Amino acid sequence: MNVTTSAPGRICLFGEHQDYFGLPVLAAAIDVRCFIESTSRLDRWIHLQLTDLDTALTFDLDDLPEPAPRGYWLSALKVAQSEGWLPQKGWDAKVSSEIPQQAGASSSTALQVAWCALIAERAGKTVSQAWLARAAHRAEVEYFNEPGGQMDHFACALGGVHRFSFIPEFKCEPWPVPGGEWMLLDSREPKQTLNVLDCAKTERVGLLQAWSDEWDLLSAEPPPAFPPAFSSEQKALMQGTLDLREVSENGPRAMRAYPALPENWAVLLNDHHQLLRDVLGVSTERIELLLSTARSLGAWGGKINGSGGGGTCFVVGPSGVRQNILDAAASIGASAIPIQLGAAGVQVFHQD
C-alpha cells in the first residue's frame, strides 16, 4: 500500500502570543506544504528519509525508546502506542517540505500533523482533521511539556482561514479568505521559539496572576488598576498586553467586514507587529528591514510570523508589487515566497 500525507504551513494574522492566555487567534493555512510519501513493508520497521536534511531515521515498532527532546517523529509513535493506534506493519517513507524550516511558518507542526495522519491511516483508524490536530499537539507539545498552544496544530490540520477560541471550550469559526497579494518573507535567521516563548509567556503569566485574582484577559470588564508594587517596566508590559488584546480583536473584525479590501485593515497588521516588537521584543533587524522595505515598495502592511526571534514575516499589498518585493528580499540575503491564503488542510492520498 502506498500512502501519501500532506499538510500546509500557516501564518498567524492576528493574535500572535495570545493563545496561551486563552485568547482567540486568527490564522490562515498557506499553499506551501510538507509531504510524506510511504510504501508498506512486511516487517515492523520504519525507515524515514528526510530529503531536505539528507538524513535517515529508523524505528523498530517492537522496541520504541523514549525520544530525546524535540524528537517528534518518535514521540508521535509513542503517543500512538500508548493510545492504541500504532500500526501492525512498518513502512518506508520519504519526507519533503516546501515550508521554510525553523522560520515560524509551522514547518515542524505541519510535519507532525502529516505524520500523525500517516500513522493513523496505516493503523486503519478513521479520524477527523480536528482529531489529528489534537493528536499532533499531544505528541509535539504535551509529550515534552513545552510552552506552546494549539493554534498551529488546528491551522495545519483544518486548513482555510479560522478564528480559533480555546476557553471555555474549543471553537473554530471559518473566516473569509482575504484578498490582496501575499508574500512570506524568510529572513533566513532561525527563530528562537523556546527562548522567546518562555520570556513572552512566563513573565506575563506571573504578572497577570499578581495583578488580580478576580480579573483576567478574557474578562469583558475594564481591568483594575495596576498594583503599586509593579515597576514601570512591568506596567508597560501589562499595558502592552492589553494593547495586543485590542488589536487582536479589532483586526479580525475589520477583516471579516472587508475581506476583499485589505488596504482598509492592513495597517492593523503593522500595529500588531509594532506591539510584538516593542512590548515582547520578538523582532530582529533583518525582519524590520524586510517589513520596512516591503512597505516602501507599496505593501499595505505586514507583521512577524510565529514566535519570533528570527524566522519569517509576511506582507500584503496590491497587484503589481510582488516582483519588486521579491527582488528586494533577495538583495538583502532573504527570500520572498508568493503565497495564497486558505489552503486545504491535512490530506491523505492512496495509490495502488
C-alpha positions as CSV (number, residue, x, y, z in Angstrom):
1,M,0.0,0.0,0.0
2,N,1.3,3.4,-1.0
3,V,0.1,6.3,1.2
4,T,1.0,10.0,0.9
5,T,0.0,12.6,3.5
6,S,0.4,16.3,3.3
7,A,-0.2,19.4,5.5
8,P,0.1,23.1,4.9
9,G,2.2,25.7,6.7
10,R,0.4,28.7,8.3
11,I,0.6,32.3,9.1
12,C,-0.9,33.9,12.2
13,L,-2.8,37.0,11.1
14,F,-3.9,38.4,14.4
15,G,-3.4,37.0,18.0
16,E,0.3,36.1,18.0
17,H,1.4,35.3,21.5
18,Q,-2.2,35.3,22.7
19,D,-3.4,31.7,22.6
20,Y,-1.7,30.6,25.7
21,F,-3.8,33.1,27.6
22,G,-6.9,31.5,26.1
23,L,-7.5,34.5,23.8
24,P,-8.7,34.0,20.2
25,V,-6.3,33.7,17.3
26,L,-6.9,34.3,13.6
27,A,-4.7,32.0,11.4
28,A,-4.6,31.1,7.8
29,A,-3.2,27.9,6.1
30,I,-0.9,28.8,3.2
31,D,-0.2,26.9,0.0
32,V,3.3,25.8,0.8
33,R,3.1,22.2,2.2
34,C,5.0,19.2,3.5
35,F,4.7,15.7,2.1
36,I,5.3,12.2,3.5
37,E,5.3,9.5,0.8
38,S,5.2,6.0,2.1
39,T,5.3,2.4,0.9
40,S,4.4,-0.7,3.0
41,R,6.9,-3.2,4.5
42,L,6.2,-6.7,5.6
43,D,8.1,-6.4,8.8
44,R,7.7,-4.0,11.8
45,W,10.4,-1.5,10.8
46,I,10.0,2.1,9.8
47,H,12.6,3.8,7.5
48,L,12.4,7.5,7.1
49,Q,14.4,9.5,4.5
50,L,14.4,13.3,5.3
51,T,15.3,14.5,1.9
52,D,15.6,18.2,2.8
53,L,18.1,17.4,5.6
54,D,19.8,14.5,3.9
55,T,19.2,12.4,7.0
56,A,17.7,8.9,7.6
57,L,15.9,7.6,10.7
58,T,14.9,4.0,11.6
59,F,12.4,2.8,14.1
60,D,11.5,-0.7,15.4
61,L,7.8,-0.9,16.2
62,D,8.6,-3.6,18.7
63,D,11.2,-1.5,20.5
64,L,10.4,2.2,20.6
65,P,12.8,4.0,23.0
66,E,12.0,7.2,24.8
67,P,12.6,10.1,22.5
68,A,15.2,12.7,23.0
69,P,14.0,16.3,23.5
70,R,12.2,17.5,20.3
71,G,12.3,14.0,18.9
72,Y,8.9,14.5,17.4
73,W,8.9,11.5,14.9
74,L,9.4,9.1,17.8
75,S,7.1,10.9,20.2
76,A,4.1,10.6,17.8
77,L,4.8,6.8,17.6
78,K,5.0,6.6,21.4
79,V,1.7,8.5,21.7
80,A,0.1,6.2,19.2
81,Q,1.4,3.2,21.1
82,S,0.0,4.4,24.4
83,E,-3.4,5.2,22.9
84,G,-3.8,2.1,20.8
85,W,-3.4,3.4,17.2
86,L,0.1,2.1,16.4
87,P,0.2,0.2,13.0
88,Q,1.0,-3.5,13.0
89,K,3.4,-3.3,10.0
90,G,6.2,-0.9,9.1
91,W,6.8,1.3,6.1
92,D,9.4,3.2,4.1
93,A,8.8,6.9,3.8
94,K,10.3,9.9,2.1
95,V,9.7,13.3,3.7
96,S,10.0,16.7,1.9
97,S,8.7,20.2,2.6
98,E,8.2,23.5,0.8
99,I,7.8,25.3,4.1
100,P,10.7,27.3,5.4
101,Q,12.4,25.5,8.2
102,Q,12.7,26.9,11.8
103,A,11.1,30.0,10.5
104,G,7.7,30.4,12.3
105,A,5.6,29.1,9.4
106,S,4.7,25.9,11.3
107,S,7.1,23.6,9.3
108,S,7.5,21.2,12.3
109,T,3.8,21.2,13.2
110,A,2.8,20.6,9.6
111,L,5.1,17.6,9.5
112,Q,3.7,16.4,12.9
113,V,0.1,16.6,11.6
114,A,1.0,14.8,8.4
115,W,3.0,12.2,10.4
116,C,0.1,11.6,12.8
117,A,-2.2,11.3,9.8
118,L,0.1,8.7,8.2
119,I,0.3,6.7,11.4
120,A,-3.5,6.7,11.9
121,E,-4.1,5.8,8.3
122,R,-1.7,2.9,8.4
123,A,-3.3,1.7,11.6
124,G,-6.7,1.7,9.9
125,K,-8.1,4.3,12.2
126,T,-10.7,6.7,10.8
127,V,-10.1,10.1,12.3
128,S,-11.2,13.7,11.7
129,Q,-8.9,16.7,11.0
130,A,-9.6,18.0,14.5
131,W,-8.6,14.7,16.0
132,L,-5.3,14.8,14.1
133,A,-4.7,18.4,15.4
134,R,-5.1,17.2,19.0
135,A,-3.0,14.1,18.4
136,A,-0.2,16.2,16.9
137,H,-0.4,18.6,19.9
138,R,-0.1,15.8,22.3
139,A,2.9,14.4,20.5
140,E,4.7,17.7,19.9
141,V,3.9,19.9,22.9
142,E,2.3,17.9,25.8
143,Y,4.7,14.9,25.5
144,F,7.7,17.2,26.1
145,N,5.9,19.7,28.4
146,E,6.9,22.5,26.0
147,P,5.4,26.0,26.1
148,G,3.0,26.1,23.2
149,G,-0.6,26.5,22.3
150,Q,-2.9,24.6,19.9
151,M,-3.3,27.2,17.2
152,D,-0.6,25.8,14.9
153,H,-2.0,22.3,15.0
154,F,-5.5,23.2,14.2
155,A,-4.4,25.7,11.5
156,C,-2.3,23.0,9.7
157,A,-4.9,20.2,10.2
158,L,-8.1,22.2,9.3
159,G,-6.7,24.5,6.6
160,G,-8.6,27.5,5.4
161,V,-8.8,30.7,7.5
162,H,-10.1,30.3,11.0
163,R,-10.6,32.2,14.2
164,F,-9.7,29.8,17.0
165,S,-11.0,30.2,20.6
166,F,-9.9,27.8,23.3
167,I,-11.8,28.9,26.5
168,P,-14.2,27.9,27.9
169,E,-14.2,25.3,25.1
170,F,-12.6,24.9,21.7
171,K,-14.4,26.8,19.0
172,C,-13.4,27.1,15.3
173,E,-15.0,29.8,13.2
174,P,-14.4,29.9,9.5
175,W,-13.3,33.4,8.3
176,P,-13.4,34.9,4.8
177,V,-10.2,34.4,2.8
178,P,-8.7,37.9,2.5
179,G,-7.8,39.5,-0.9
180,G,-4.5,41.1,-1.9
181,E,-1.2,39.7,-2.9
182,W,0.5,38.0,0.0
183,M,4.2,37.2,0.4
184,L,6.0,35.2,3.0
185,L,9.4,36.8,3.7
186,D,12.0,34.4,5.1
187,S,14.8,36.2,6.9
188,R,16.9,33.0,6.8
189,E,17.7,33.6,10.5
190,P,16.4,30.6,12.6
191,K,13.7,31.6,15.0
192,Q,14.3,31.2,18.8
193,T,11.0,29.5,19.7
194,L,11.6,28.2,23.2
195,N,13.6,31.2,24.4
196,V,11.0,33.7,23.1
197,L,8.0,31.7,24.3
198,D,9.4,31.3,27.8
199,C,10.1,35.1,28.1
200,A,6.9,36.2,26.4
201,K,4.7,33.8,28.3
202,T,6.2,33.1,31.7
203,E,6.8,36.6,32.9
204,R,3.4,37.8,31.7
205,V,1.5,34.9,33.3
206,G,3.1,35.7,36.6
207,L,2.3,39.4,36.4
208,L,-1.3,38.7,35.4
209,Q,-1.7,36.4,38.4
210,A,-0.2,39.1,40.7
211,W,-2.4,41.8,39.1
212,S,-5.8,40.4,40.2
213,D,-7.4,37.2,41.4
214,E,-10.8,38.2,40.0
215,W,-10.0,39.7,36.6
216,D,-8.1,38.2,33.6
217,L,-7.6,39.0,29.9
218,L,-10.8,37.1,29.0
219,S,-13.0,39.4,31.0
220,A,-15.2,41.9,29.3
221,E,-14.9,44.2,32.4
222,P,-12.4,47.0,32.5
223,P,-9.1,46.0,34.0
224,P,-8.3,47.0,37.6
225,A,-5.5,49.5,38.4
226,F,-2.0,48.1,38.3
227,P,-0.7,47.0,41.7
228,P,1.5,49.6,43.4
229,A,4.3,47.0,43.6
230,F,4.5,46.9,39.8
231,S,7.6,48.6,38.4
232,S,7.3,51.0,35.4
233,E,8.6,48.2,33.2
234,Q,6.0,45.7,34.5
235,K,3.2,48.2,34.0
236,A,4.4,48.9,30.4
237,L,4.5,45.1,29.8
238,M,0.9,44.7,31.1
239,Q,-0.4,47.7,29.2
240,G,1.2,46.3,26.0
241,T,-0.5,43.1,26.7
242,L,-3.9,44.9,26.8
243,D,-3.0,46.7,23.6
244,L,-2.2,43.4,21.9
245,R,-5.5,42.0,23.0
246,E,-7.3,45.0,21.5
247,V,-5.5,44.9,18.1
248,S,-6.1,41.1,18.0
249,E,-9.9,41.8,18.4
250,N,-10.1,44.8,16.0
251,G,-8.1,43.1,13.2
252,P,-10.3,40.1,12.7
253,R,-13.4,42.2,13.0
254,A,-12.2,44.6,10.2
255,M,-11.0,41.7,8.0
256,R,-14.4,40.0,8.3
257,A,-16.2,43.2,7.4
258,Y,-14.0,43.9,4.3
259,P,-12.2,40.7,3.2
260,A,-11.7,41.9,-0.3
261,L,-10.3,45.3,0.8
262,P,-7.1,44.6,2.8
263,E,-6.0,48.1,2.2
264,N,-8.7,49.1,4.8
265,W,-7.3,47.0,7.6
266,A,-3.7,46.0,6.7
267,V,-2.5,48.9,8.9
268,L,-3.7,46.9,11.9
269,L,-1.1,44.2,10.9
270,N,1.5,47.0,11.2
271,D,0.1,48.0,14.6
272,H,0.2,44.3,15.7
273,H,3.8,43.9,14.6
274,Q,4.9,47.1,16.4
275,L,3.4,45.9,19.7
276,L,5.0,42.5,19.3
277,R,8.4,44.2,18.6
278,D,8.3,46.9,21.2
279,V,6.4,45.1,24.0
280,L,7.7,41.5,23.6
281,G,10.9,42.1,21.7
282,V,10.3,39.4,19.2
283,S,11.6,41.1,16.1
284,T,15.1,41.3,14.6
285,E,17.0,43.9,12.5
286,R,16.6,41.7,9.4
287,I,12.9,41.3,9.8
288,E,12.5,45.1,10.4
289,L,14.4,45.7,7.2
290,L,12.2,43.3,5.3
291,L,9.0,44.8,6.5
292,S,10.0,48.5,6.1
293,T,11.4,47.7,2.6
294,A,8.2,46.0,1.6
295,R,6.1,48.9,2.8
296,S,8.3,51.3,0.9
297,L,7.6,49.3,-2.3
298,G,3.9,49.5,-1.9
299,A,2.8,46.8,0.6
300,W,-0.1,47.9,2.8
301,G,1.0,46.1,5.9
302,G,2.6,43.0,7.4
303,K,4.0,41.5,10.6
304,I,6.3,39.0,12.1
305,N,5.1,35.4,11.9
306,G,5.4,32.8,14.6
307,S,7.1,33.0,17.9
308,G,9.8,35.4,16.7
309,G,13.5,36.0,17.4
310,G,14.1,35.3,13.7
311,G,12.2,33.3,11.0
312,T,9.6,34.7,8.7
313,C,7.3,37.7,8.4
314,F,4.6,38.4,5.8
315,V,3.1,41.3,3.9
316,V,0.1,42.0,1.8
317,G,-0.1,44.5,-1.0
318,P,-1.9,45.5,-4.2
319,S,-1.4,43.7,-7.5
320,G,1.9,44.5,-9.2
321,V,4.2,45.0,-6.1
322,R,5.2,41.4,-5.7
323,Q,8.2,41.2,-8.1
324,N,9.8,44.3,-6.6
325,I,9.5,42.9,-3.1
326,L,10.8,39.5,-4.3
327,D,13.9,41.3,-5.8
328,A,14.4,43.5,-2.7
329,A,14.3,40.5,-0.4
330,A,16.9,38.6,-2.4
331,S,19.2,41.7,-2.4
332,I,19.5,41.6,1.4
333,G,20.1,37.9,1.6
334,A,16.5,36.9,2.4
335,S,13.8,35.3,0.2
336,A,10.2,36.1,-0.6
337,I,7.7,33.4,-1.4
338,P,4.4,34.3,-3.1
339,I,1.6,32.6,-1.1
340,Q,-2.2,32.0,-1.3
341,L,-4.2,32.0,1.9
342,G,-6.9,29.4,2.8
343,A,-5.0,26.3,1.6
344,A,-6.5,22.8,2.2
345,G,-5.8,21.2,5.5
346,V,-4.2,17.8,6.1
347,Q,-4.8,15.4,3.2
348,V,-4.3,11.6,2.7
349,F,-3.8,10.1,-0.7
350,H,-3.7,6.4,-1.7
351,Q,-2.0,5.0,-4.8
352,D,-2.1,1.3,-5.9
